[in-house]
Structures are given as C-alpha cells and as structure tokens.
C-alpha cells in the first residue's frame, strides 16, 4: 500500500535553532517528492519538488534531501523564525502530472521565542 | 503575487442538500485540482481537470461529486446529497502549463460542515 510517514509528529524548538523533519515513503511508482508548508487555516504552499535523481534542493532556509534508495527524505530548517511555525507536509507523486499525490500527515513545528 | 481564491470560506449545509464550492484559479494556469482534508487527517486527492475535462480522479470522487469550469475563471466542485462524512476542508489548486515541476498553488480552502 502506498504510504508516506512523517516524524516527528510534532516538534518545539527555540527561535534561531535548526531542525530536521523526516519523511519515509513506500510508494510505487515514484515520480517526485514535494515538501509543503501549511500555516494554520491556510492552504499548503510548495517549498521544494525533487525527482529521484536529485539529492538536495534548497529554498532559502529550507533544504530538502532525498535518498531514493532508502526511500527517505528530510527537510532541514536553518536559523528558525517564529513564522516557521506551521505544519510541514511530505508529498510523494506517483506521476509527473502530480495527479496522484500521496500526502503524509505532516509534522507540526512550533518555534518559540 | 497571484493567488487561488476559494469561496465561501465556511459553508454549513443540512445533510442531503447539494453544495457548490467555488474556486478562482490563477489566471494563466491550465491544470486544476480539488483535494479534501478531513479534520485531523491527511490531505486526499479528489480530482484533476485539464482542457475542460477530468484527467484523473480518486476513488473518493464518485457519482456524488462533479466538477465544472463554467466560464473562463471559475472552477467549481458540486457535492450532491451531502452526507455527514463529507464534512471536511476542501482545497482547490492550480498549476501552470509547462514543466511538471511547476508547483501546485493551493487556495486557503472551504470548510464544509454538514449537519
């Protein structure tokens, strides 16, 4: 069964600290992996999209990694800010068109001052 | 920056009634999607729409659901004979033409509450 599992479920860190969120997937076929940020009460916002041939992709303070062999991905957030408080969702696509997206439950990140 | 807009933000409907959720995608986008998120659960894909027809749909998207692009700007999701379990947040998304790696842009959702 196609599944995307994320850990931890929730995380609290101090402003300015770094953190890493994990995503494991058992999906076939695999086309690409996406990380989204979802603020409370808002729609998801795309952070990165990676194919199986890409190991790392950055978007500002966000850096995603992908190991297609072990089917693991991580999202590293550097120098966290209060505005980083949100749910971070790992999404795996079964096709290039992105019409077959398998969503994880997300990691809820709380950044405190 | 262009946004996907959804209306209403919250819809309360009696069970058995029909609802229409509305979305205005980003103007030059050609691919449109509907997702739902039941409270506390994962986002789930419902349907994708391109060139005025459904390109793909999930098992959730049964005969109770339909989508339409009635004019050049709106994209609607109709739910007939609503059930209690249809209560969820419904997200619309759109994507530009071209590389598949173009991200989907999501609206802020419509919270549907079935009583």
Interface residues (C-beta under 8 A of the other chain):
Chain A: X32 X34 X41 X42 X43 X44 X45 X46 X49 X51 X89 X91 X96 X97 X98 X99 X100 X101 X103 X104 X105 X106
Chain B: X4 X31 X33 X41 X42 X43 X44 X45 X48 X55 X56 X91 X93 X95 X100 X101 X103 X104 X105 X106 X107 X108 X109
